[in-house]
Amino acid sequence: MKIKRLLTAFSVAVGLALSCGPAAAAIDWFSPITAFQDDDLDFVFDNDGDGNISVGDRLLAAGEIRNTQGIFAGQGPSAIGPEELTFVADVTIVAFDGTRFIMAPSGAAGALAGFAAGTTIAFFVDGVPDFEPINAACGTRAACLASAGLGLTDGSAVFATFGFFLDPDALWVATPDPGGTSIATVQSGGSSTKFGTVNFSQSIGVDNTGQILLQQLCAPFCGLGGDGFIDMTGSSDILGGQGLVAAEWTARTDADMQLAVPEPGSLALLGMALAGMGLLRRRKLLN
């Protein structure tokens, strides 16, 4: 029975990995690492009204993944299209350790309240591109979030979600640069001026990627008590929001995220090994 269940699980996994369904059709994957590069807009909910980014404030982002690439020569970059891959992220600052802001899921208070508890970022795929974050061309914050896929009102489908899901390695931190804690300073800063760095390591919740995702090293940005491996890692530069409508968006972010996928050859070898185990078991039963 164990062999049968293992073979069945493998067949399902390989079917997903090789499928060309709508969720994966627009994306070129590279082994062992696929990096996703984006453009996005960010807004700070100044919950204590002090004009500074501080504990208790909520950070919201909406973005589009423009291309993927691998870590070796010749692996991209490969533009995503004609479909679009977008995301909405929502976290709340829960602590400051003297150097870094520590983030946690915004939960019921955030834009991702409709997803499982712990969700910090949701990705969406849409066959009809309608989201453009550059210079807030998507309109108001509400319109941007909708065209990014939130609420699934624009024809989008959920591609994947990530967050704090049982893996103690999950972490989300932000390190401000000089001036990076003043909301007004960041909002008026140039679009190429860096005001801070965000680093995150998150585990997967919903997986409609059509890929077999492997865990990867998260050091030095790992939570405490884990094994040092996580599903997604990423980092971003917080850039100035000059030219944006302050009531709608505070800043821009240039983010890179990465997922690990197996070599195609390793899938084939695993398939042959499992098939061989199945044949041996069948032969044993027949004898």
ABEGO torsion letter per residue (X at the ends): XAAAAAAAAAAAAAAAAABABAAAAABBBBOABBBBBBBBBBBBBBAAGAGBBBBGBBBBBBBBBABBBBABBGBOBBBBOABBBBBBBBBBBABBAGABBBBBBAEAABAAAABBBGBABBBBBBABBABBABGGAAEBAAAAAAAAGBGGAAGBBBABBBEBBGBAABBBBBBBBBGAABAAAAAABBAABBAEBBBBBBBBBBBAAGBBBBBBBAOABBBBGBAGBBABBBBBBBBBABGBBAAABABBBBBBBBBBBBBAAAAAAAAAAAAAAAAAAAAAAAX
